[in-house]
Amino acid sequence: MTAIDVTGARTPEAAGVITGARERIDALDDRIIGLIQERVAVSAVIQEARIASGGRRVNLSREMDVLGHYREALGKPGTALAMTLLELCRGKI
């Protein structure tokens, strides 16, 4: 298969641009995944401290702040992204 076949481009030049951009996206995705894993770990520390102090595992007002932050930065899709992050970070309830 040629780069043109793989990218859907119609010229070798466009195929080169697409291939390079996809490599950058893959690298960004790896960084994003690493940051999400770090966020999950930090969230676990917070939850453990909250529970150890007699609090609840989830702080709904904080979750609303996070949802608002993502919505303001990314619009409606940001809310869905934040919901997914919060679900990942809560762990098993």
C-alpha positions as CSV (number, residue, x, y, z in Angstrom):
1,M,0.0,0.0,0.0
2,T,1.3,3.5,-0.8
3,A,1.1,6.6,1.4
4,I,-1.6,7.9,-0.9
5,D,-3.7,4.7,-0.3
6,V,-3.2,4.9,3.5
7,T,-3.9,8.6,3.9
8,G,-6.7,9.0,1.3
9,A,-4.8,11.9,-0.2
10,R,-4.7,12.4,-4.0
11,T,-1.1,13.7,-4.3
12,P,2.2,12.5,-2.8
13,E,2.6,16.0,-1.3
14,A,-0.7,15.8,0.5
15,A,0.1,12.3,1.6
16,G,3.4,13.5,3.1
17,V,1.6,16.3,5.0
18,I,-1.0,13.9,6.3
19,T,1.5,11.3,7.4
20,G,3.5,13.9,9.3
21,A,0.5,15.3,10.9
22,R,-0.8,11.9,11.9
23,E,2.6,11.2,13.6
24,R,2.2,14.4,15.6
25,I,-1.3,13.4,16.6
26,D,-0.1,10.0,17.7
27,A,2.6,11.7,19.8
28,L,0.0,14.1,21.3
29,D,-2.4,11.2,22.0
30,D,0.4,9.5,23.9
31,R,1.0,12.6,26.0
32,I,-2.7,13.1,26.6
33,I,-3.1,9.4,27.8
34,G,-0.1,9.9,30.1
35,L,-1.7,13.1,31.6
36,I,-5.0,11.3,32.1
37,Q,-3.2,8.5,33.9
38,E,-1.5,11.0,36.1
39,R,-4.9,12.7,36.8
40,V,-6.4,9.4,37.8
41,A,-3.6,8.8,40.2
42,V,-3.8,12.3,41.8
43,S,-7.6,11.9,42.0
44,A,-7.1,8.6,43.9
45,V,-4.9,10.4,46.5
46,I,-7.6,13.1,47.0
47,Q,-10.3,10.4,47.3
48,E,-8.3,8.4,49.9
49,A,-7.6,11.6,51.9
50,R,-11.3,12.6,51.8
51,I,-12.5,9.2,52.8
52,A,-9.9,8.8,55.6
53,S,-11.1,12.1,57.1
54,G,-14.7,10.9,57.1
55,G,-15.8,12.6,53.9
56,R,-17.5,11.2,50.8
57,R,-15.6,9.8,47.9
58,V,-17.0,12.2,45.4
59,N,-17.3,16.0,45.9
60,L,-20.2,17.0,43.6
61,S,-19.5,20.8,43.8
62,R,-15.9,20.2,42.6
63,E,-17.2,18.0,39.8
64,M,-19.5,20.8,38.7
65,D,-16.5,23.2,38.7
66,V,-14.6,20.8,36.5
67,L,-17.5,20.4,34.1
68,G,-17.9,24.2,33.8
69,H,-14.2,24.6,33.2
70,Y,-14.2,22.1,30.3
71,R,-17.5,23.5,28.9
72,E,-16.1,27.1,28.9
73,A,-12.8,26.0,27.2
74,L,-14.2,23.5,24.7
75,G,-18.0,24.1,24.4
76,K,-20.6,21.4,24.7
77,P,-18.2,18.6,23.7
78,G,-16.0,19.7,26.6
79,T,-18.7,18.7,29.0
80,A,-18.8,15.2,27.6
81,L,-15.0,15.0,27.8
82,A,-15.1,16.2,31.4
83,M,-17.8,13.6,32.2
84,T,-15.5,10.9,30.8
85,L,-12.5,12.1,32.8
86,L,-14.5,12.3,36.0
87,E,-15.8,8.7,35.4
88,L,-12.2,7.5,34.9
89,C,-11.0,9.4,38.0
90,R,-13.7,8.2,40.3
91,G,-12.7,4.6,40.0
92,K,-15.1,1.9,41.2
93,I,-17.7,3.3,43.5
